[in-house]
Amino acid sequence: MIARKLFVEKGYDQTSINDILKIIEIAKGTFYYYFTSKEELLEEIIMQIILCECSGKNE
């Protein structure tokens, strides 16, 4: 996931929604259709990591 990669490389606070959108080439409105905030996106990433770990899969 692009957001996860940017959060790791740049840090959560230094990564903007626009940074993510530039790479994945979607409109800001599309992002906010799925997520209400950058914090909600981070929560989703954390849940994916937890689910992956619980299922025994490694990314």
Buried (B, 14 or more C-beta within 10 A) or exposed (E): EEBBEBBEEEEBEEBEBEBBBEEEEEEEEEBEEEBEEBEEBBEBBEEEEEEEEEEEEEE
